Amino acid sequence: MDRPVVAVVLAGGSGTRLYPASRADRPKQLLSVGDDDRSLLARTLDRVAAADRRVVLTGPDHADRVRDRLADREAVAPADVWVEPAPRDTGPALVYAAARARETFEDPVLCCLPSDHHVSGDFDAVLRRATAAAVETRGLVCVGVEPDRPATGYGYVRPGEAADGYAPVEAFHEKPDADRARELVEAGALWNAGVFAWTPGALLSAAADTPLGPLVRAVDGDGDGDGDGGEGEDGEDDGLAALEAAYGDLDPVSVDYAVLERADDVFVVPADGIEWDDLGTWDALARVLPADADGNVVDGDALTVDAEDTVIAAEGAHVAVVGVEDLVVAAVDDRVLVVPRDETDRVREVVARLREKGQF
Protein backbone atom coordinates (compact mmCIF):
# COMPACT_ATOMS: atom_id res chain seq x y z
CA MET A 1 0.00 0.00 0.00
CA ASP A 2 1.47 3.33 -1.11
CA ARG A 3 -0.39 5.50 1.38
CA PRO A 4 1.36 6.19 4.69
CA VAL A 5 -0.15 4.45 7.70
CA VAL A 6 -0.46 6.75 10.70
CA ALA A 7 -1.25 5.19 14.07
CA VAL A 8 -3.31 7.53 16.26
CA VAL A 9 -3.07 6.40 19.88
CA LEU A 10 -5.83 7.78 22.10
CA ALA A 11 -4.45 8.69 25.51
CA GLY A 12 -6.87 11.22 26.94
CA GLY A 13 -8.91 9.32 29.51
CA SER A 14 -8.29 8.53 33.16
CA GLY A 15 -9.53 4.95 33.49
CA THR A 16 -11.70 5.64 36.51
CA ARG A 17 -12.65 2.01 37.15
CA LEU A 18 -9.03 1.23 38.05
CA TYR A 19 -9.14 3.59 41.03
CA PRO A 20 -7.13 3.96 43.24
CA ALA A 21 -4.25 3.11 40.88
CA SER A 22 -5.74 5.40 38.25
CA ARG A 23 -6.53 8.92 39.43
CA ALA A 24 -6.59 12.44 38.03
CA ASP A 25 -2.81 12.71 38.29
CA ARG A 26 -2.20 9.03 37.44
CA PRO A 27 -4.11 8.24 34.23
CA LYS A 28 -4.53 4.57 33.42
CA GLN A 29 -2.51 4.70 30.21
CA LEU A 30 0.61 5.72 32.13
CA LEU A 31 0.36 2.83 34.58
CA SER A 32 2.24 -0.46 34.42
CA VAL A 33 -0.48 -3.05 34.85
CA GLY A 34 0.24 -6.75 35.13
CA ASP A 35 3.57 -8.46 34.52
CA ASP A 36 5.06 -5.87 32.13
CA ASP A 37 7.13 -2.97 33.45
CA ARG A 38 6.23 -0.77 30.48
CA SER A 39 3.28 1.58 30.79
CA LEU A 40 0.15 0.67 28.85
CA LEU A 41 0.86 3.62 26.54
CA ALA A 42 4.41 2.43 25.87
CA ARG A 43 3.16 -1.08 25.09
CA THR A 44 0.62 0.34 22.66
CA LEU A 45 3.24 2.40 20.83
CA ASP A 46 5.47 -0.64 20.54
CA ARG A 47 2.50 -2.61 19.21
CA VAL A 48 2.10 -0.24 16.26
CA ALA A 49 5.81 0.08 15.51
CA ALA A 50 5.18 -0.96 11.90
CA ALA A 51 3.18 2.20 11.19
CA ASP A 52 4.90 4.86 9.13
CA ARG A 53 4.18 7.43 11.81
CA ARG A 54 2.84 7.30 15.36
CA VAL A 55 1.03 10.14 17.09
CA VAL A 56 -0.45 10.30 20.57
CA LEU A 57 -3.70 12.21 21.07
CA THR A 58 -4.21 13.30 24.65
CA GLY A 59 -6.07 15.94 26.61
CA PRO A 60 -4.94 19.17 28.26
CA ASP A 61 -4.88 17.58 31.72
CA HIS A 62 -2.47 14.82 30.71
CA ALA A 63 -0.37 16.45 27.98
CA ASP A 64 2.66 17.33 30.11
CA ARG A 65 2.74 13.91 31.77
CA VAL A 66 2.48 12.15 28.42
CA ARG A 67 5.28 14.26 26.93
CA ASP A 68 7.48 13.58 29.96
CA ARG A 69 6.92 9.84 29.71
CA LEU A 70 7.68 9.83 25.99
CA ALA A 71 10.72 12.10 26.21
CA ASP A 72 13.12 9.15 26.03
CA ARG A 73 11.22 7.31 23.29
CA GLU A 74 12.54 8.21 19.84
CA ALA A 75 9.38 6.84 18.19
CA VAL A 76 7.24 9.82 19.18
CA ALA A 77 8.60 13.34 18.82
CA PRO A 78 7.12 16.16 20.93
CA ALA A 79 5.38 17.46 17.80
CA ASP A 80 3.59 14.12 17.49
CA VAL A 81 1.86 14.50 20.86
CA TRP A 82 -1.39 16.16 19.84
CA VAL A 83 -3.62 17.80 22.44
CA GLU A 84 -7.36 17.92 21.81
CA PRO A 85 -8.98 21.19 22.97
CA ALA A 86 -11.13 19.56 25.68
CA PRO A 87 -12.20 16.07 26.79
CA ARG A 88 -15.28 15.22 24.70
CA ASP A 89 -15.08 11.41 24.28
CA THR A 90 -13.92 9.56 21.18
CA GLY A 91 -16.24 11.18 18.64
CA PRO A 92 -14.84 14.72 18.73
CA ALA A 93 -11.35 13.39 19.47
CA LEU A 94 -11.23 11.31 16.31
CA VAL A 95 -12.68 14.07 14.13
CA TYR A 96 -9.96 16.35 15.51
CA ALA A 97 -7.33 13.69 14.78
CA ALA A 98 -8.62 13.17 11.23
CA ALA A 99 -8.61 16.90 10.49
CA ARG A 100 -5.13 17.35 11.88
CA ALA A 101 -3.76 14.25 10.13
CA ARG A 102 -5.13 15.52 6.82
CA GLU A 103 -3.18 18.75 7.30
CA THR A 104 -0.01 17.04 8.57
CA PHE A 105 0.48 14.00 6.35
CA GLU A 106 0.15 13.37 2.63
CA ASP A 107 -2.87 11.18 1.84
CA PRO A 108 -2.69 9.05 5.01
CA VAL A 109 -4.76 6.13 6.22
CA LEU A 110 -5.29 6.16 9.98
CA CYS A 111 -5.35 3.33 12.48
CA CYS A 112 -6.91 4.71 15.67
CA LEU A 113 -6.64 2.72 18.87
CA PRO A 114 -6.86 3.09 22.66
CA SER A 115 -3.67 3.35 24.69
CA ASP A 116 -4.80 1.24 27.63
CA HIS A 117 -5.66 -2.25 26.35
CA HIS A 118 -3.90 -5.57 26.84
CA VAL A 119 -3.04 -7.21 23.53
CA SER A 120 -0.81 -10.16 22.73
CA GLY A 121 -0.12 -11.81 19.40
CA ASP A 122 0.41 -10.50 15.88
CA PHE A 123 -1.31 -7.13 16.08
CA ASP A 124 0.74 -5.86 13.15
CA ALA A 125 -1.12 -8.25 10.85
CA VAL A 126 -4.44 -6.93 12.16
CA LEU A 127 -3.31 -3.34 11.58
CA ARG A 128 -2.29 -4.14 8.00
CA ARG A 129 -5.59 -5.88 7.23
CA ALA A 130 -7.66 -3.08 8.74
CA THR A 131 -5.85 -0.25 6.96
CA ALA A 132 -5.91 -2.13 3.65
CA ALA A 133 -9.66 -2.64 4.02
CA ALA A 134 -10.12 1.05 4.77
CA VAL A 135 -8.37 2.01 1.54
CA GLU A 136 -10.14 -0.63 -0.55
CA THR A 137 -13.65 0.10 0.72
CA ARG A 138 -13.22 3.86 1.25
CA GLY A 139 -15.34 3.24 4.31
CA LEU A 140 -15.01 3.00 8.07
CA VAL A 141 -13.39 -0.14 9.44
CA CYS A 142 -13.54 -1.48 12.99
CA VAL A 143 -11.69 -4.42 14.49
CA GLY A 144 -13.71 -7.23 16.04
CA VAL A 145 -12.47 -9.79 18.56
CA GLU A 146 -13.94 -13.27 18.78
CA PRO A 147 -15.51 -13.54 22.27
CA ASP A 148 -14.38 -16.19 24.72
CA ARG A 149 -17.28 -15.47 27.07
CA PRO A 150 -20.60 -13.58 27.01
CA ALA A 151 -19.17 -10.37 28.47
CA THR A 152 -21.57 -7.60 29.45
CA GLY A 153 -18.89 -4.91 29.64
CA TYR A 154 -18.13 -4.73 25.91
CA GLY A 155 -20.01 -3.56 22.85
CA TYR A 156 -20.62 -6.07 20.07
CA VAL A 157 -20.43 -5.97 16.27
CA ARG A 158 -22.62 -8.27 14.16
CA PRO A 159 -20.82 -9.00 10.87
CA GLY A 160 -22.40 -9.88 7.56
CA GLU A 161 -20.93 -12.24 4.98
CA ALA A 162 -17.15 -11.93 4.86
CA ALA A 163 -15.07 -11.48 1.72
CA ASP A 164 -11.43 -10.48 1.22
CA GLY A 165 -10.75 -10.54 4.95
CA TYR A 166 -13.49 -8.16 6.06
CA ALA A 167 -17.27 -8.09 6.33
CA PRO A 168 -19.94 -5.41 6.27
CA VAL A 169 -21.30 -4.54 9.70
CA GLU A 170 -24.96 -5.45 10.01
CA ALA A 171 -25.45 -3.95 13.45
CA PHE A 172 -23.73 -2.55 16.51
CA HIS A 173 -24.94 -3.55 19.97
CA GLU A 174 -24.16 -1.52 23.06
CA LYS A 175 -23.12 -3.28 26.27
CA PRO A 176 -25.81 -5.96 26.69
CA ASP A 177 -27.24 -7.72 29.71
CA ALA A 178 -26.14 -11.30 30.38
CA ASP A 179 -28.92 -12.98 28.40
CA ARG A 180 -28.44 -10.74 25.38
CA ALA A 181 -24.67 -11.22 25.55
CA ARG A 182 -25.12 -14.99 25.32
CA GLU A 183 -27.43 -14.57 22.33
CA LEU A 184 -24.92 -12.35 20.57
CA VAL A 185 -22.03 -14.74 21.14
CA GLU A 186 -24.09 -17.68 19.88
CA ALA A 187 -25.04 -15.65 16.79
CA GLY A 188 -21.38 -15.03 15.91
CA ALA A 189 -21.11 -11.40 17.00
CA LEU A 190 -17.67 -10.00 17.77
CA TRP A 191 -16.48 -7.75 20.54
CA ASN A 192 -15.94 -4.18 19.41
CA ALA A 193 -12.28 -3.62 20.31
CA GLY A 194 -12.41 0.16 19.85
CA VAL A 195 -9.75 -0.06 17.12
CA PHE A 196 -10.61 1.69 13.85
CA ALA A 197 -9.11 2.37 10.43
CA TRP A 198 -10.15 4.96 7.85
CA THR A 199 -8.88 7.80 5.75
CA PRO A 200 -9.42 11.28 7.17
CA GLY A 201 -11.83 12.11 4.37
CA ALA A 202 -13.92 9.00 4.98
CA LEU A 203 -14.45 9.83 8.65
CA LEU A 204 -15.10 13.52 8.10
CA SER A 205 -17.61 12.80 5.34
CA ALA A 206 -19.42 10.22 7.47
CA ALA A 207 -19.47 12.61 10.44
CA ALA A 208 -20.89 15.56 8.51
CA ASP A 209 -24.57 14.72 9.15
CA THR A 210 -24.16 13.57 12.74
CA PRO A 211 -23.84 15.30 16.12
CA LEU A 212 -20.23 15.92 15.07
CA GLY A 213 -21.32 17.94 12.04
CA PRO A 214 -20.44 21.31 13.63
CA LEU A 215 -16.81 20.21 13.85
CA VAL A 216 -16.73 19.10 10.22
CA ARG A 217 -18.30 22.36 9.08
CA ALA A 218 -15.85 24.31 11.20
CA VAL A 219 -12.85 22.65 9.63
CA ASP A 220 -14.20 22.36 6.07
CA GLY A 221 -16.61 25.23 5.67
CA ASP A 222 -18.93 23.32 3.34
CA GLY A 223 -19.04 20.34 5.70
CA ASP A 224 -18.55 17.62 3.09
CA GLY A 225 -15.29 16.31 4.50
CA ASP A 226 -13.27 16.88 1.32
CA GLY A 227 -11.02 19.54 2.78
CA ASP A 228 -11.99 22.35 0.41
CA GLY A 229 -13.07 24.75 3.17
CA GLY A 230 -11.17 26.48 5.94
CA GLU A 231 -8.60 28.38 3.85
CA GLY A 232 -7.76 31.80 5.22
CA GLU A 233 -7.04 34.86 3.08
CA ASP A 234 -3.40 34.82 4.07
CA GLY A 235 -2.94 31.30 2.72
CA GLU A 236 -2.75 29.79 6.16
CA ASP A 237 -5.17 26.97 6.83
CA ASP A 238 -7.42 28.18 9.63
CA GLY A 239 -9.71 25.13 9.64
CA LEU A 240 -8.14 23.60 12.74
CA ALA A 241 -8.46 26.88 14.62
CA ALA A 242 -12.16 27.01 13.76
CA LEU A 243 -12.57 23.39 14.83
CA GLU A 244 -10.94 24.10 18.17
CA ALA A 245 -13.23 27.07 18.68
CA ALA A 246 -16.30 24.89 18.05
CA TYR A 247 -15.04 22.01 20.17
CA GLY A 248 -16.13 23.25 23.56
CA ASP A 249 -19.77 23.61 22.49
CA LEU A 250 -20.14 19.89 21.77
CA ASP A 251 -21.50 17.37 24.23
CA PRO A 252 -19.30 14.32 24.83
CA VAL A 253 -20.20 11.48 22.46
CA SER A 254 -18.50 8.28 21.35
CA VAL A 255 -17.55 7.77 17.72
CA ASP A 256 -19.55 4.53 17.79
CA TYR A 257 -22.80 6.28 18.65
CA ALA A 258 -22.21 9.49 16.73
CA VAL A 259 -20.90 8.02 13.47
CA LEU A 260 -20.50 4.26 13.14
CA GLU A 261 -24.05 3.32 14.09
CA ARG A 262 -25.39 5.83 11.53
CA ALA A 263 -22.98 5.35 8.62
CA ASP A 264 -23.61 3.16 5.58
CA ASP A 265 -20.15 1.93 4.62
CA VAL A 266 -18.92 0.31 7.83
CA PHE A 267 -16.89 -2.89 7.86
CA VAL A 268 -15.29 -5.19 10.42
CA VAL A 269 -11.96 -6.99 10.27
CA PRO A 270 -11.65 -10.00 12.60
CA ALA A 271 -8.69 -9.76 14.96
CA ASP A 272 -7.46 -13.27 14.24
CA GLY A 273 -4.36 -14.39 16.08
CA ILE A 274 -4.44 -12.01 19.03
CA GLU A 275 -5.63 -12.05 22.62
CA TRP A 276 -7.33 -8.87 23.76
CA ASP A 277 -8.68 -7.36 26.96
CA ASP A 278 -9.56 -3.74 27.63
CA LEU A 279 -8.37 -3.91 31.27
CA GLY A 280 -11.40 -1.84 32.14
CA THR A 281 -11.91 -3.10 35.69
CA TRP A 282 -9.83 -4.67 38.43
CA ASP A 283 -11.21 -8.15 37.85
CA ALA A 284 -9.54 -8.05 34.41
CA LEU A 285 -6.25 -8.82 36.16
CA ALA A 286 -7.55 -12.35 36.64
CA ARG A 287 -7.64 -12.71 32.85
CA VAL A 288 -4.09 -11.52 32.19
CA LEU A 289 -2.15 -12.74 35.24
CA PRO A 290 -1.75 -16.30 36.56
CA ALA A 291 -3.73 -17.41 39.61
CA ASP A 292 -2.46 -19.44 42.54
CA ALA A 293 -3.91 -22.80 43.55
CA ASP A 294 -6.80 -21.09 45.32
CA GLY A 295 -7.69 -18.85 42.39
CA ASN A 296 -6.14 -15.71 43.86
CA VAL A 297 -4.42 -13.24 41.53
CA VAL A 298 -1.79 -10.99 43.07
CA ASP A 299 -0.06 -7.98 41.53
CA GLY A 300 2.30 -6.53 44.11
CA ASP A 301 3.23 -7.27 47.71
CA ALA A 302 0.48 -9.35 49.35
CA LEU A 303 -0.18 -12.30 51.63
CA THR A 304 -3.24 -14.54 51.40
CA VAL A 305 -4.49 -16.86 54.15
CA ASP A 306 -7.48 -19.08 53.42
CA ALA A 307 -8.52 -16.71 50.65
CA GLU A 308 -10.10 -17.80 47.37
CA ASP A 309 -10.74 -16.21 43.98
CA THR A 310 -9.57 -12.81 45.17
CA VAL A 311 -7.74 -10.19 43.11
CA ILE A 312 -5.14 -8.15 44.97
CA ALA A 313 -3.22 -5.17 43.62
CA ALA A 314 -0.71 -3.45 45.87
CA GLU A 315 1.60 -0.53 45.14
CA GLY A 316 3.46 1.25 47.90
CA ALA A 317 1.61 -0.90 50.42
CA HIS A 318 1.49 -4.45 51.74
CA VAL A 319 -1.87 -6.21 51.70
CA ALA A 320 -2.87 -9.25 53.77
CA VAL A 321 -6.26 -10.93 53.34
CA VAL A 322 -7.67 -13.70 55.53
CA GLY A 323 -10.68 -15.91 54.96
CA VAL A 324 -12.20 -13.91 52.10
CA GLU A 325 -13.38 -14.88 48.64
CA ASP A 326 -14.46 -13.24 45.40
CA LEU A 327 -13.13 -9.80 46.34
CA VAL A 328 -10.96 -7.16 44.73
CA VAL A 329 -8.56 -5.44 47.10
CA ALA A 330 -6.54 -2.61 45.58
CA ALA A 331 -4.17 -0.60 47.76
CA VAL A 332 -2.10 2.21 46.28
CA ASP A 333 -0.11 4.38 48.66
CA ASP A 334 -2.64 5.74 51.18
CA ARG A 335 -5.80 4.65 49.33
CA VAL A 336 -7.58 1.31 49.56
CA LEU A 337 -10.49 -0.10 47.58
CA VAL A 338 -12.43 -3.24 48.54
CA VAL A 339 -15.23 -4.41 46.24
CA PRO A 340 -16.88 -7.73 45.29
CA ARG A 341 -15.46 -9.03 42.02
CA ASP A 342 -18.86 -9.01 40.37
CA GLU A 343 -19.44 -5.34 41.23
CA THR A 344 -16.23 -3.75 40.00
CA ASP A 345 -18.18 -1.54 37.58
CA ARG A 346 -19.47 0.30 40.67
CA VAL A 347 -16.03 1.80 41.23
CA ARG A 348 -17.37 4.57 38.99
CA GLU A 349 -19.69 5.51 41.87
CA VAL A 350 -16.72 5.86 44.20
CA VAL A 351 -14.93 8.08 41.72
CA ALA A 352 -18.03 10.24 41.21
CA ARG A 353 -18.28 10.89 44.95
CA LEU A 354 -14.58 11.61 45.25
CA ARG A 355 -14.81 14.10 42.41
CA GLU A 356 -17.65 15.88 44.17
CA LYS A 357 -15.33 16.30 47.14
CA GLY A 358 -12.31 17.24 45.03
CA GLN A 359 -10.46 14.14 46.21
CA PHE A 360 -10.00 12.24 42.95
C-alpha positions as CSV (number, residue, x, y, z in Angstrom):
1,M,0.0,0.0,0.0
2,D,1.5,3.3,-1.1
3,R,-0.4,5.5,1.4
4,P,1.4,6.2,4.7
5,V,-0.1,4.4,7.7
6,V,-0.5,6.7,10.7
7,A,-1.3,5.2,14.1
8,V,-3.3,7.5,16.3
9,V,-3.1,6.4,19.9
10,L,-5.8,7.8,22.1
11,A,-4.4,8.7,25.5
12,G,-6.9,11.2,26.9
13,G,-8.9,9.3,29.5
14,S,-8.3,8.5,33.2
15,G,-9.5,4.9,33.5
16,T,-11.7,5.6,36.5
17,R,-12.7,2.0,37.2
18,L,-9.0,1.2,38.1
19,Y,-9.1,3.6,41.0
20,P,-7.1,4.0,43.2
21,A,-4.3,3.1,40.9
22,S,-5.7,5.4,38.3
23,R,-6.5,8.9,39.4
24,A,-6.6,12.4,38.0
25,D,-2.8,12.7,38.3
26,R,-2.2,9.0,37.4
27,P,-4.1,8.2,34.2
28,K,-4.5,4.6,33.4
29,Q,-2.5,4.7,30.2
30,L,0.6,5.7,32.1
31,L,0.4,2.8,34.6
32,S,2.2,-0.5,34.4
33,V,-0.5,-3.1,34.9
34,G,0.2,-6.7,35.1
35,D,3.6,-8.5,34.5
36,D,5.1,-5.9,32.1
37,D,7.1,-3.0,33.4
38,R,6.2,-0.8,30.5
39,S,3.3,1.6,30.8
40,L,0.2,0.7,28.9
41,L,0.9,3.6,26.5
42,A,4.4,2.4,25.9
43,R,3.2,-1.1,25.1
44,T,0.6,0.3,22.7
45,L,3.2,2.4,20.8
46,D,5.5,-0.6,20.5
47,R,2.5,-2.6,19.2
48,V,2.1,-0.2,16.3
49,A,5.8,0.1,15.5
50,A,5.2,-1.0,11.9
51,A,3.2,2.2,11.2
52,D,4.9,4.9,9.1
53,R,4.2,7.4,11.8
54,R,2.8,7.3,15.4
55,V,1.0,10.1,17.1
56,V,-0.5,10.3,20.6
57,L,-3.7,12.2,21.1
58,T,-4.2,13.3,24.6
59,G,-6.1,15.9,26.6
60,P,-4.9,19.2,28.3
61,D,-4.9,17.6,31.7
62,H,-2.5,14.8,30.7
63,A,-0.4,16.5,28.0
64,D,2.7,17.3,30.1
65,R,2.7,13.9,31.8
66,V,2.5,12.2,28.4
67,R,5.3,14.3,26.9
68,D,7.5,13.6,30.0
69,R,6.9,9.8,29.7
70,L,7.7,9.8,26.0
71,A,10.7,12.1,26.2
72,D,13.1,9.2,26.0
73,R,11.2,7.3,23.3
74,E,12.5,8.2,19.8
75,A,9.4,6.8,18.2
76,V,7.2,9.8,19.2
77,A,8.6,13.3,18.8
78,P,7.1,16.2,20.9
79,A,5.4,17.5,17.8
80,D,3.6,14.1,17.5
81,V,1.9,14.5,20.9
82,W,-1.4,16.2,19.8
83,V,-3.6,17.8,22.4
84,E,-7.4,17.9,21.8
85,P,-9.0,21.2,23.0
86,A,-11.1,19.6,25.7
87,P,-12.2,16.1,26.8
88,R,-15.3,15.2,24.7
89,D,-15.1,11.4,24.3
90,T,-13.9,9.6,21.2
91,G,-16.2,11.2,18.6
92,P,-14.8,14.7,18.7
93,A,-11.3,13.4,19.5
94,L,-11.2,11.3,16.3
95,V,-12.7,14.1,14.1
96,Y,-10.0,16.3,15.5
97,A,-7.3,13.7,14.8
98,A,-8.6,13.2,11.2
99,A,-8.6,16.9,10.5
100,R,-5.1,17.3,11.9
101,A,-3.8,14.3,10.1
102,R,-5.1,15.5,6.8
103,E,-3.2,18.8,7.3
104,T,0.0,17.0,8.6
105,F,0.5,14.0,6.3
106,E,0.2,13.4,2.6
107,D,-2.9,11.2,1.8
108,P,-2.7,9.0,5.0
109,V,-4.8,6.1,6.2
110,L,-5.3,6.2,10.0
111,C,-5.4,3.3,12.5
112,C,-6.9,4.7,15.7
113,L,-6.6,2.7,18.9
114,P,-6.9,3.1,22.7
115,S,-3.7,3.3,24.7
116,D,-4.8,1.2,27.6
117,H,-5.7,-2.2,26.3
118,H,-3.9,-5.6,26.8
119,V,-3.0,-7.2,23.5
120,S,-0.8,-10.2,22.7
121,G,-0.1,-11.8,19.4
122,D,0.4,-10.5,15.9
123,F,-1.3,-7.1,16.1
124,D,0.7,-5.9,13.2
125,A,-1.1,-8.3,10.8
126,V,-4.4,-6.9,12.2
127,L,-3.3,-3.3,11.6
128,R,-2.3,-4.1,8.0
129,R,-5.6,-5.9,7.2
130,A,-7.7,-3.1,8.7
131,T,-5.9,-0.2,7.0
132,A,-5.9,-2.1,3.6
133,A,-9.7,-2.6,4.0
134,A,-10.1,1.1,4.8
135,V,-8.4,2.0,1.5
136,E,-10.1,-0.6,-0.5
137,T,-13.7,0.1,0.7
138,R,-13.2,3.9,1.2
139,G,-15.3,3.2,4.3
140,L,-15.0,3.0,8.1
141,V,-13.4,-0.1,9.4
142,C,-13.5,-1.5,13.0
143,V,-11.7,-4.4,14.5
144,G,-13.7,-7.2,16.0
145,V,-12.5,-9.8,18.6
146,E,-13.9,-13.3,18.8
147,P,-15.5,-13.5,22.3
148,D,-14.4,-16.2,24.7
149,R,-17.3,-15.5,27.1
150,P,-20.6,-13.6,27.0
151,A,-19.2,-10.4,28.5
152,T,-21.6,-7.6,29.4
153,G,-18.9,-4.9,29.6
154,Y,-18.1,-4.7,25.9
155,G,-20.0,-3.6,22.8
156,Y,-20.6,-6.1,20.1
157,V,-20.4,-6.0,16.3
158,R,-22.6,-8.3,14.2
159,P,-20.8,-9.0,10.9
160,G,-22.4,-9.9,7.6
161,E,-20.9,-12.2,5.0
162,A,-17.2,-11.9,4.9
163,A,-15.1,-11.5,1.7
164,D,-11.4,-10.5,1.2
165,G,-10.7,-10.5,5.0
166,Y,-13.5,-8.2,6.1
167,A,-17.3,-8.1,6.3
168,P,-19.9,-5.4,6.3
169,V,-21.3,-4.5,9.7
170,E,-25.0,-5.5,10.0
171,A,-25.4,-3.9,13.5
172,F,-23.7,-2.6,16.5
173,H,-24.9,-3.5,20.0
174,E,-24.2,-1.5,23.1
175,K,-23.1,-3.3,26.3
176,P,-25.8,-6.0,26.7
177,D,-27.2,-7.7,29.7
178,A,-26.1,-11.3,30.4
179,D,-28.9,-13.0,28.4
180,R,-28.4,-10.7,25.4
181,A,-24.7,-11.2,25.5
182,R,-25.1,-15.0,25.3
183,E,-27.4,-14.6,22.3
184,L,-24.9,-12.3,20.6
185,V,-22.0,-14.7,21.1
186,E,-24.1,-17.7,19.9
187,A,-25.0,-15.7,16.8
188,G,-21.4,-15.0,15.9
189,A,-21.1,-11.4,17.0
190,L,-17.7,-10.0,17.8
191,W,-16.5,-7.8,20.5
192,N,-15.9,-4.2,19.4
193,A,-12.3,-3.6,20.3
194,G,-12.4,0.2,19.9
195,V,-9.8,-0.1,17.1
196,F,-10.6,1.7,13.9
197,A,-9.1,2.4,10.4
198,W,-10.1,5.0,7.9
199,T,-8.9,7.8,5.7
200,P,-9.4,11.3,7.2
201,G,-11.8,12.1,4.4
202,A,-13.9,9.0,5.0
203,L,-14.4,9.8,8.7
204,L,-15.1,13.5,8.1
205,S,-17.6,12.8,5.3
206,A,-19.4,10.2,7.5
207,A,-19.5,12.6,10.4
208,A,-20.9,15.6,8.5
209,D,-24.6,14.7,9.2
210,T,-24.2,13.6,12.7
211,P,-23.8,15.3,16.1
212,L,-20.2,15.9,15.1
213,G,-21.3,17.9,12.0
214,P,-20.4,21.3,13.6
215,L,-16.8,20.2,13.9
216,V,-16.7,19.1,10.2
217,R,-18.3,22.4,9.1
218,A,-15.9,24.3,11.2
219,V,-12.8,22.6,9.6
220,D,-14.2,22.4,6.1
221,G,-16.6,25.2,5.7
222,D,-18.9,23.3,3.3
223,G,-19.0,20.3,5.7
224,D,-18.6,17.6,3.1
225,G,-15.3,16.3,4.5
226,D,-13.3,16.9,1.3
227,G,-11.0,19.5,2.8
228,D,-12.0,22.4,0.4
229,G,-13.1,24.7,3.2
230,G,-11.2,26.5,5.9
231,E,-8.6,28.4,3.9
232,G,-7.8,31.8,5.2
233,E,-7.0,34.9,3.1
234,D,-3.4,34.8,4.1
235,G,-2.9,31.3,2.7
236,E,-2.8,29.8,6.2
237,D,-5.2,27.0,6.8
238,D,-7.4,28.2,9.6
239,G,-9.7,25.1,9.6
240,L,-8.1,23.6,12.7
241,A,-8.5,26.9,14.6
242,A,-12.2,27.0,13.8
243,L,-12.6,23.4,14.8
244,E,-10.9,24.1,18.2
245,A,-13.2,27.1,18.7
246,A,-16.3,24.9,18.1
247,Y,-15.0,22.0,20.2
248,G,-16.1,23.2,23.6
249,D,-19.8,23.6,22.5
250,L,-20.1,19.9,21.8
251,D,-21.5,17.4,24.2
252,P,-19.3,14.3,24.8
253,V,-20.2,11.5,22.5
254,S,-18.5,8.3,21.3
255,V,-17.5,7.8,17.7
256,D,-19.5,4.5,17.8
257,Y,-22.8,6.3,18.7
258,A,-22.2,9.5,16.7
259,V,-20.9,8.0,13.5
260,L,-20.5,4.3,13.1
261,E,-24.1,3.3,14.1
262,R,-25.4,5.8,11.5
263,A,-23.0,5.3,8.6
264,D,-23.6,3.2,5.6
265,D,-20.1,1.9,4.6
266,V,-18.9,0.3,7.8
267,F,-16.9,-2.9,7.9
268,V,-15.3,-5.2,10.4
269,V,-12.0,-7.0,10.3
270,P,-11.7,-10.0,12.6
271,A,-8.7,-9.8,15.0
272,D,-7.5,-13.3,14.2
273,G,-4.4,-14.4,16.1
274,I,-4.4,-12.0,19.0
275,E,-5.6,-12.1,22.6
276,W,-7.3,-8.9,23.8
277,D,-8.7,-7.4,27.0
278,D,-9.6,-3.7,27.6
279,L,-8.4,-3.9,31.3
280,G,-11.4,-1.8,32.1
281,T,-11.9,-3.1,35.7
282,W,-9.8,-4.7,38.4
283,D,-11.2,-8.1,37.9
284,A,-9.5,-8.0,34.4
285,L,-6.2,-8.8,36.2
286,A,-7.5,-12.3,36.6
287,R,-7.6,-12.7,32.8
288,V,-4.1,-11.5,32.2
289,L,-2.2,-12.7,35.2
290,P,-1.7,-16.3,36.6
291,A,-3.7,-17.4,39.6
292,D,-2.5,-19.4,42.5
293,A,-3.9,-22.8,43.5
294,D,-6.8,-21.1,45.3
295,G,-7.7,-18.9,42.4
296,N,-6.1,-15.7,43.9
297,V,-4.4,-13.2,41.5
298,V,-1.8,-11.0,43.1
299,D,-0.1,-8.0,41.5
300,G,2.3,-6.5,44.1
301,D,3.2,-7.3,47.7
302,A,0.5,-9.3,49.3
303,L,-0.2,-12.3,51.6
304,T,-3.2,-14.5,51.4
305,V,-4.5,-16.9,54.2
306,D,-7.5,-19.1,53.4
307,A,-8.5,-16.7,50.6
308,E,-10.1,-17.8,47.4
309,D,-10.7,-16.2,44.0
310,T,-9.6,-12.8,45.2
311,V,-7.7,-10.2,43.1
312,I,-5.1,-8.1,45.0
313,A,-3.2,-5.2,43.6
314,A,-0.7,-3.5,45.9
315,E,1.6,-0.5,45.1
316,G,3.5,1.3,47.9
317,A,1.6,-0.9,50.4
318,H,1.5,-4.4,51.7
319,V,-1.9,-6.2,51.7
320,A,-2.9,-9.3,53.8
321,V,-6.3,-10.9,53.3
322,V,-7.7,-13.7,55.5
323,G,-10.7,-15.9,55.0
324,V,-12.2,-13.9,52.1
325,E,-13.4,-14.9,48.6
326,D,-14.5,-13.2,45.4
327,L,-13.1,-9.8,46.3
328,V,-11.0,-7.2,44.7
329,V,-8.6,-5.4,47.1
330,A,-6.5,-2.6,45.6
331,A,-4.2,-0.6,47.8
332,V,-2.1,2.2,46.3
333,D,-0.1,4.4,48.7
334,D,-2.6,5.7,51.2
335,R,-5.8,4.7,49.3
336,V,-7.6,1.3,49.6
337,L,-10.5,-0.1,47.6
338,V,-12.4,-3.2,48.5
339,V,-15.2,-4.4,46.2
340,P,-16.9,-7.7,45.3
341,R,-15.5,-9.0,42.0
342,D,-18.9,-9.0,40.4
343,E,-19.4,-5.3,41.2
344,T,-16.2,-3.8,40.0
345,D,-18.2,-1.5,37.6
346,R,-19.5,0.3,40.7
347,V,-16.0,1.8,41.2
348,R,-17.4,4.6,39.0
349,E,-19.7,5.5,41.9
350,V,-16.7,5.9,44.2
351,V,-14.9,8.1,41.7
352,A,-18.0,10.2,41.2
353,R,-18.3,10.9,44.9
354,L,-14.6,11.6,45.3
355,R,-14.8,14.1,42.4
356,E,-17.6,15.9,44.2
357,K,-15.3,16.3,47.1
358,G,-12.3,17.2,45.0
359,Q,-10.5,14.1,46.2
360,F,-10.0,12.2,42.9
